[in-house]
Every structure is written in structure tokens, then in C-alpha cells.
Amino acid sequence: MSITVEEKNRLMKEFATKEGDTGSPEVHVAILTSRITTLTEHFKTHKKDNHSRRAFSSSWLSAASCWTT
């Protein structure tokens, strides 16, 4: 359900504002968006997975706060 280390590193390289940048808002939003996409696909096949749905809710709220700033 979570994104792989390789996927996370790819997103950091793609959205970093400078070399070695891992904490910029662009990187955070890209990682959160990837996690949300992964969880959304998971819920299509596991409709009763309420435990993960709660984590999805938390991720969505965290990502939404990043998008509005």
C-alpha cells in the first residue's frame, strides 16, 4: 500500500528545487499525492478496509493543507 523507496527517490529528484532537496513543499505534495493515488487504487479492490481508509483520510487532510499554502 505504501510507495516504494525507489518511487520516493524518483519523486524527490523530479520535484526538488535544488540538489539534495527533500523537504520542499513541492516534494511533500508529490509524495503525498503518490500515497493518495496508491491508497485509492487499493480501496477499489478492498472496499471494507476501514483501517487503511482512516490513514487515507489523514493523508488527504495533510496533502490538502500543503496544496492551499
GISUL-V969633 format. One record per run of one state. SS is the DSSP state (helix for helix, strand for strand, loop for the rest). FROM is the first residue (numbers start at 1). TO is the last residue. If there is no record, write none. Layout:
ss=SS from=FROM to=TO
ss=SS from=FROM to=TO
This chain:
ss=loop from=1 to=4
ss=helix from=5 to=15
ss=loop from=16 to=24
ss=helix from=25 to=45
ss=loop from=46 to=49
ss=helix from=50 to=67
ss=loop from=68 to=69
